[in-house]
Amino acid sequence: MGRVKSTAIKRLGDELIQRYPNRFSADFETNKEVLKEIKNIKSKKIRNILAGYITKKMIQIEKTGL
């Protein structure tokens, strides 16, 4: 099983997906680059956790067709 994401990561990830739905994809590396452009996140670890969460959510969205 994976690690549990904090509420702040989930909240920010969901907000960014709603605000920029066409910028994110199911590719982790692409999402990292998009986050660099959109948000000024100084911590590399937090940026990677957020990009991973967004990637997971985008895969779920693609599977369900929403």
PEJO-V308445 format. One record per backbone hydrogen bond with DSSP energy under -1.0 kcal/mol. NH is the residue of the N-H (numbers start at 1). CO is the residue of the C=O. If there is no record, write none. Layout:
NH|CO + NH|CO
This chain:
10|6 + 11|7 + 12|8 + 13|9 + 14|10 + 15|11 + 16|12 + 17|13 + 18|14 + 19|15 + 20|16 + 31|27 + 32|28 + 33|29 + 34|30 + 35|31 + 36|32 + 37|33 + 38|34 + 39|35 + 41|39 + 47|43 + 48|44 + 49|45 + 50|46 + 51|47 + 52|48 + 53|49 + 54|50 + 55|51 + 56|52 + 57|53 + 58|54 + 59|55 + 60|56 + 61|57 + 62|58 + 63|59 + 64|60 + 65|61 + 66|61
